[in-house]
Amino acid sequence: MALVEAAGITKRFGPTIALDDAGIAIEPGATHALVGRNGAGKSTLVAVLTGLLRPDAGTVRFGGEPAPALADRDGWRRTVACVYQKSTIIPALSVAENLFLNRQADHGPIRWGALRRRAGALLEEYGVRVDPAAMAGDLGVEARQLVEIARALSHGSRFIILDEPTARLDGAAIDRLFDRMRSLAAAGVTMLFISHHLKEIFEVCDTVTVFRDARHILTAPVGSVDHASVVAAMTGSDTGPAAVAARGFTSSADPVLRLSGLRLAGAYDDISVELRPGEIVGVTGSGSSGKVSLAETVGGLRKADAGSIEVAGRVVRPGVPAALKAGIGLVPEDRHREGLVPLLSVAENATLPLTDRLGPAGTALPARRTALAEEMIRRFDIHTSSPAAPVGSLSGGNAQKVVLARGLSTDPRVLVLINPTAGVDVRSKESLLGAVRAAADTGTAVLMVSDELDDLRHCDRVLVMFHGRITASLPGGWDDQQVVAAIEGVSS
């Protein structure tokens, strides 16, 4: 009998189907891998298995018994533990306090000496060499992760979910984590291991399950499948496009964007890339690859620790104002938080960088703003009742068009896009990508970070990042399996 069984799980978020009659069965003592491309449904399944989401249909059972009620948080903690990619350790508390948060004392005042002794015993039990009295904020990434594993297991659960646990670890730390996992498995702990790196799956797991497009596709013993068959299950190679027609971009012009030796601790290292006028370069990789941080650095939202960014031969100083002045336009990842001012109108949002063009001495004349906004609305096919309408009244696709219109409003030499079609409908995607290609046709160099293969098909070449470095450069004509295999860190 399976220790963990989720069957027929369906979960919708409005019109989006996050899980479609999906499921998983995990045997006692197994180390079971769950893999799939971004958007496959992995995170939603984790939320269901940990009691954070109620499925619209389907059942979850642990040891043959129904899952606890959602309100029974103690019951869930005793049943399943999860260590997330983003640390939940509280830096301002000690290791001991983190281990027994809200459990420092059964009754009466906290006895700090006893608490540290309890913490020391727990850490020793799981082979974690950390001082219980140390401040959690002073620990390295590996030590924090091991403390989280010990805390998760201290609630009594023998089933633990490890969500991208290697994302921020170096090679030696990953080896130590895998040794720890093998020790836990030998002690009877059951694990669900989620990773974008197939090499790790084959190294440490017994069984692999593949999700694709919100559905269960494959479950098999690791020894019975190879990398190619797992990638094929992830991509749906039998039904997906076999290859991409190259755009045929060629240019002898000098590079307009040059990245030299860029490094940002914990995100990416030694990134050197050149883009020529009119070239569209895609960047992809797993969520932990560093691709978004790289794009945000080029767009001025982050400051690199080392290296340089040049536009048309001139070094660009850090910061958004300097990036704008150098001729870099940006479409950020989160249009709601970073891309739009919701209380302002469509016209005001679209023309934010153009104050100097809207009137004398920085004064924005309403008539000029409206005329310019109307031109942008026509050019980018923005569906709105008027330029004066609140930008918050627009659909997701039209709101994203406003962000793109603003990014292109200054006629930038370089346009940086981060997941530009996320959360928009098919027609809006076509319109957005058409506008990007039109900008490239006029000489704008485009750096487009995306998780979507359909976005990347518009690129002249695709760079794949893995653990903060560029590990592959694919010219036009790639197929899905090549890209996904590179993202997963294996040869196609």
ABEGO torsion letter per residue (X at the ends): XBABBBBGBBBBBEABBABBGBBBBBBBGBBBBBBEBBGAGAAAAAAAAAGABBBABEBBBBGGBBBBBAABAAAAAAABBBBBABBABBAABBAAAAAABGAABABEBBBAAAAAAAAAAAAAAAGBBBBAABBAAABBAAAAAAAAAAAAAAAGBABBBBBGAAAABBAAAAAAAAAAAAAAAAAGBBBBBBBABAAAAAAABABBBBBBGGBBABBBBAAABBAAAAAAAAAGAAABBABBBBAGBBBABBBABBBBGBBBBGABBGBBBBBBBGBBBBBBEBAAAGAAAAAAAAAGABBBABEBBBBGGBBBBBEAAAAAAAGBBBBBABAAAAABBAABBAAAAAAAAAAAAAEBGGBBBAAAAAAAAAAAAAAAGBBBABAABBAAABBAAAAAAAAAAAAAAAGBABBBBBGAABGBBAAAAAAAAAAAAAAAAAGBBBBBBBABAAAAAABABBBBBBGGBBABBBBBGBBAAAAAAAAAGBBX
